[in-house]
Amino acid sequence: MGRKATWVLACGVFIVFAMTYVGIALATPASGFAGTTLAVGRFDDIDVTNHAVLDVLNASGRIRKSPWFSLQKSNGPSDLYVQNNVWAPGGTSGWHTHPGHSLIIVTAGEVTAYEGEDPDCAPRVYTVGMGFVDAGGDHVHNLRNEGPVEARTMAVQLVPAGATRRIDAEVNPACAF
C-alpha cells in the first residue's frame, strides 16, 4: 500500500471513529422510559376542515358565541400511531424529535417537558388530565418524570408514511441534567 493510500485509510478510520464518538456523545437515549405502540394505521392524503360556533359560558356566567376551527391536511400517505408511554420515577425520554406532530394526554403522575431551543431550560409540568402538543419537525424536546410515582401518557402521532417515528437529538446545553 502506498503512502497516499495509507494516509487516506488512516483519515477514513479517524473519521469513522470521530463520527461514532460524536454520535455516542450527542445521542440521548431514553432511561426509565418505555413506549408501546398500541395501534398504527396508514392514511392516504388527509384534507379535513371543521368549524363550529359554540355557546360558551364566560367568567361572568354569560353565554357567548365562541368559534372553534380545526384543520388537518397532508400531502401523501401518513402513518398514525397510538402510543402508551410510561416513565419510572427519574425516567427520561431523552432528547428527541418526531417528523410529525403528537397530541399527548397525561394519564398518571406528571411529566416535565423541556424544549431543545430554550436558553433557560424552563420546565413545563403536565399533570393527569392535561394535554399538550408536540409540533414535531425540528421541535426537539425531552420529557422527564421528576415526581415520586410512575408517570403515563397516551400519544397520537401523525408522521409521513414509512418515516422513522422517533429521532434522537442533541442535548440542550442550557439543561444541566
C-alpha positions in Angstrom: 0.0 0.0 0.0 1.4 3.4 -1.0 1.9 6.3 1.3 -1.1 8.2 -0.1 -3.4 5.1 0.3 -2.2 4.6 3.9 -2.9 8.3 4.6 -6.5 8.0 3.1 -7.1 4.8 5.1 -5.9 6.5 8.3 -8.1 9.5 7.7 -11.1 7.3 7.0 -10.6 5.3 10.2 -10.3 8.6 12.2 -13.5 10.0 10.6 -15.4 6.8 11.4 -14.1 6.8 15.0 -14.9 10.5 15.3 -18.4 10.1 13.9 -19.1 7.2 16.2 -17.8 9.1 19.3 -19.8 12.2 18.4 -22.9 10.1 17.8 -22.5 8.5 21.2 -21.8 11.8 22.9 -24.8 13.6 21.2 -27.3 10.7 21.3 -29.6 10.9 24.2 -31.3 7.5 24.7 -34.3 7.0 27.0 -33.8 5.8 30.5 -36.5 4.5 32.8 -38.9 5.0 29.9 -40.9 2.6 27.8 -43.1 3.4 24.8 -45.5 0.8 23.5 -47.3 1.1 20.1 -51.0 0.2 20.7 -52.1 0.8 17.1 -50.7 2.0 13.8 -52.7 2.8 10.6 -51.9 4.1 7.2 -53.9 7.0 5.8 -53.9 8.4 2.2 -54.0 12.2 1.7 -55.9 13.9 4.6 -57.9 17.0 3.9 -60.3 17.7 6.8 -61.7 21.0 8.0 -64.0 21.5 10.9 -65.7 24.7 12.0 -68.3 25.3 14.7 -69.7 28.2 16.7 -70.4 27.1 20.2 -72.2 28.6 23.1 -69.7 29.1 26.0 -70.1 30.4 29.5 -67.7 33.2 30.2 -66.3 34.1 33.7 -69.3 36.3 34.5 -71.7 33.5 33.7 -72.9 34.9 30.4 -73.2 32.9 27.3 -71.1 34.0 24.4 -70.5 32.6 20.9 -67.1 31.0 20.5 -65.7 29.9 17.2 -63.8 26.6 17.0 -61.7 25.7 14.0 -59.6 22.6 13.2 -57.6 21.8 10.0 -55.7 18.7 9.2 -54.1 18.4 5.8 -51.4 16.1 4.5 -49.9 15.6 1.1 -49.1 12.0 0.6 -49.7 9.0 2.9 -49.3 9.2 6.6 -48.9 6.7 9.5 -51.0 7.3 12.6 -49.6 5.9 15.8 -51.3 5.4 19.2 -48.6 5.2 21.8 -48.7 4.3 25.5 -45.7 5.8 27.3 -44.5 5.0 30.8 -41.8 6.7 32.9 -40.4 5.3 36.2 -39.6 8.0 38.8 -36.5 9.7 37.4 -37.1 8.4 33.9 -36.4 10.4 30.8 -37.4 10.1 27.1 -34.1 11.5 26.1 -33.7 14.5 23.8 -35.6 13.7 20.5 -38.0 14.9 17.9 -40.5 13.3 15.5 -41.1 14.0 11.8 -44.8 14.9 12.6 -46.9 16.2 15.4 -48.2 14.5 18.5 -51.2 15.1 20.7 -50.4 13.9 24.2 -52.5 13.3 27.3 -51.1 12.7 30.8 -53.0 9.7 32.3 -51.0 9.1 35.5 -48.4 11.1 37.6 -46.9 14.0 35.9 -44.3 14.7 33.1 -42.0 17.6 32.9 -41.2 18.9 29.3 -38.0 20.7 28.3 -37.6 22.3 24.9 -34.4 21.9 22.9 -34.0 25.6 22.0 -35.0 27.1 25.4 -32.0 29.1 26.6 -33.4 29.0 30.2 -34.2 25.2 30.2 -37.5 26.2 31.8 -39.6 23.2 32.9 -43.3 22.8 31.9 -45.1 20.4 34.2 -48.2 18.5 32.9 -50.4 16.5 35.3 -53.2 14.0 35.0 -55.9 15.1 32.5 -53.7 17.8 30.9 -53.0 17.6 27.2 -50.2 19.2 25.2 -49.0 19.3 21.6 -45.6 18.3 20.3 -45.2 20.1 17.0 -42.7 17.6 15.6 -40.4 18.6 12.7 -37.5 20.4 14.2 -39.1 20.7 17.6 -36.6 18.9 19.9 -37.8 18.1 23.4 -37.2 15.9 26.5 -40.0 14.5 28.7 -39.0 13.5 32.2 -40.7 12.1 35.3 -39.3 14.2 38.1 -42.0 13.0 40.5 -42.0 10.2 43.0 -44.6 7.9 41.2 -44.9 6.3 37.8 -46.0 8.7 35.0 -48.0 7.7 31.9 -49.2 9.4 28.8 -51.1 8.4 25.7 -50.0 10.0 22.5 -51.5 10.1 19.0 -48.8 10.8 16.4 -49.1 11.6 12.7 -46.0 11.1 10.6 -45.1 10.7 6.9 -45.7 7.1 5.9 -42.7 4.9 6.5 -40.8 7.6 8.4 -38.8 6.8 11.5 -41.2 7.8 14.3 -38.5 9.0 16.8 -35.2 10.7 16.0 -32.6 11.2 18.8 -31.4 14.7 19.0 -28.6 16.8 20.7 -28.8 17.8 24.3 -29.9 21.4 25.1 -26.7 22.8 26.5 -28.7 25.0 28.9 -30.0 21.9 30.7 -27.6 20.6 33.3 -29.2 17.1 33.6 
